Amino acid sequence: MEMLWTELGIMFVIALRSASPLLAVVIGETLTQRAGVINLGVEGQMLLGALTGVAVTFHTASPVMGLLAGCMAGLSLSLLHAWLVLGFKANQIASGIAVLMLGSGISAFYGIPYVGQRIERFESLKTSWLADIPLLGPVVSPFSPTVLITVLLIPVAGVLLYRTRWGLRWRAAGESPEISRNLGENPRRYQLIAICLGGLLSGFGGAALSVDYTANWVEGMTNGQGLLAVGLVIVARWNPWLTLPAALLFGAAQAMNLRLQSWGVDISSYLLATLPYVLPLAVMALSYRSLRHTGGGMPEGLKAVFARSA
């Protein structure tokens, strides 16, 4: 029994560490879609954030600076999406794909000199003052700062959306921009902030992946996590409080993939590598039925976006 609990603990640590970059993107995209805007470009923003984080860390030897720079990279690319969809009323799906391709291309081209370069990663909290706190210390010690920051973003986003007047206006902008205007609010203001915040968090997720999780740069290293994050927003029902279990679907499958390979299971490693994507997609497919009949919490403004794109 003790061995079972130990194994489950190891898998939980691996799952949460694996899921934390994706979780940051899911939280950011949830906030964006709550304002009535969808951004398929988060994959490109993650890649640009990952490259920028590695490049800045490599030249400054400061992972903190790399992480901040990655956030700014994601933010800058999201501003292009905001400019297109809010300024020129471009199709949100097409604009998001354009941002995705741009981020992928820029990161692939400018990332060539950094392929194979090792950088200094974040130090573990095991030797920090947090590890010495009774009860809390043993819980946080296996995790890096980026994991803890990402988890703390969940209550921040939840309280912002559901417990503040600003959050009410934010959600109103996504439900009905017309009613929001009639109440004297400017829905584009909240949509701009939502897009920028989503870009900031997608850049953070990309930088956390490269600076903290892998400590290097590889072209296309996100492997579709950005697009998966957009789908996991549906699984989370556009609710920040449900983003953790949604992202843990990916993290748990990733942990299972690693453990099965370490156990020497006679299954192709290529097939096992699909597990972190197959499991969330299967859950999303099962969620689609209720989404069709009840809406599943989808903002009305987002339904209009899909209707115009159909």
C-alpha positions, 0 to 999 in steps of 0.5 A: 500500500505504501508503494502504491501511494508513493507511485501515485504521489510521483505521478501527481507531481509529474502530471502537475509539472507537465500540465502547468505550461498548458494550464497557464494557456487554458486560464488565459484563453478562458478569460479571453473567450469569456469576453467573447473572443477566441484566439487560435493563435495561442500556439504561436504565442507559446512558441514565441514565448518559449524561444524568447525565454530561452534566448533571454535566459541564455544571454542574461543567465537569469531565468526570471528575466527569460520568463518575463521576456517570454510573457512580453513576447506572447503579449506582443503577438496577441496585440496583433490579433486584437488589432485585427479583430477589434480594429478591422473586425477581421474573422477571429478564426482566420486572424488566430490562424494567421497569428499561429503561423506567424509565431511558428515561423518567427520562432523557427527562424530565429530559434536556429542559433539556440537549438541544443543550447542548455540554459540555467533553469529555475532552482527548486523550492526545496532549499527555499524558505517555503520548504521550511513552512510546517504543512505547506513546505512538504507540499510545495517543495517538489514543484518549481516557482512556475508551477506554483504561480500557475496554480495560484492563477486559478483562484485569482482568475475565478475571483476576478470573474465571479466575485468582482464588479469588473468581472461582471462587466467582463462577462457581460462583454462576452455575453452581449456587447449590445447590452454592455453598450446600453449600460454605458460600458465599452465592450471592446475595452474588456475584449482588448484586456482579455486578449492581452491577458491571454497573450501574456499567459500563453507567453508565460506558458511557453517560457515556463515550458522552455525555461523551467521544464525542458531548459532548452529550445527545440523547434515546435516544442509545444507540439500542439499544446496551444491548440489543445488548450483552446479545446480544453476551455470547452472541457472546463466549461469556460470556468477558471475553477475547472481549468486545473482538472481539464489541464490535468487530463493532459498531465496525467496522460503525460505522466502515464506515458513516461511511467509506461516507458520506464516500466518497459511496456511493449508498446511503441513509444510513438503510440504512447506519445499520442496518449496525452492528446487522445485522452483530452480529445476523447473527453472533449468529444464526450462533452460536445453532446451536452455542449450542443444541447445546453451550450455548456456555459459558452458565452453568447458572444462566442456563439455568434463568432462561430455562427459567422465563421460557419 
